[in-house]
Amino acid sequence: MDNFAPYVIKSFKHDGHLHRMWLTNWRVPPHVMHADHLQQDMMVFINSQTKIQEADGKEWISRIPGVSFFIPKQWFNIVALIEDTGVRYYCNVASPMYVTGQVLTYIDYDLDVIRMPDRSVHIVDEDEYERHKLNYHYSTLVESKVKDGLAAILELASTDKPPFQDDLVMHYYEQWEKQKNGGA
């Protein structure tokens, strides 16, 4: 597509092994992005029916369209999942993104926050975080950054600050659909 560039997104674990790859994600071009998102230098991606490869090599196709938000230097990323009941935000506590060419990578630190369409917020995978903290020997700096990332997500989710804005999620997805369908 002319304006939406394809990227691969790779998630790793702290010890460097691959966790998961999303093989086709379409980067929203700057001229389509909201000023608030541009101001934060966000990278925004669309994926729909994207092939996903797990660390063990198994592949599957995503069924729920998503709009992903990555903000430089932030210890989290956010995926807005467009479901029949509304937008569900799946937030990964993770290292800041690293981009080389058209590949974006980050380290997943297990803790996740889910904000449901009814705005209820749930922290999940705390047991996985505690287990990996011991197995991978997270430093006190990493632990501190993870806690800061979690706090930042909870703050944004409770105040509807970017990127927790359903209208912009839908706008990005609709612009991608329009471009995909030849501008119609």
C-alpha positions, 0 to 999 in steps of 0.5 A: 500500500502506498502510504502504509509501510509493512513492518515485522514486529518481534518480541523477545524474552529477557534472555534473548530468545524469540517470544513471538513475531507478527509478520505483517504490520502496516505503519500508519504514515505521519500525515494520517496520524493525530497531532497528539501521537505525532508529538510523542513520536509514536509509531502506530501499526495496523494488523488484520489477519496477520500471520504470527509465529511463536517461539516454537515455530508454530504459526497462526493467523490473528482473527481480531484487527489490531492497532498497535502503539509504540512510544519511544523510551516507554517501558510498554506498548499498547495494542487496541483490539477491535472487537464486536463489543468495542475496543479492548486494549492489551498492554504489554509491559516491555522494554522500549522499542528498537527499530532497524529498517522495517523491523521493530523489536522489544523485550516482553516483561510478562506483565500485561494490563487489559482494559475492557470496552467497559473501561474496567482494568485488569493486571494479568500474568503477575505469576509469569513475571515473578517466575521469569524475574527469578529465572532470568535474573532481572536486575534491580534497574529492570525491575524498577523500569517494569514497575514504572511501565506498569504505573504509566499504563495504569495512569493512561488507561484510567484517564483516557490519555493517548493512546486510549482513545477509541475514536482514533483507533477506529480512525487509523483502522478505517484509513488503512482499510480505505487505502487497502481497498484502493482509496474507496 
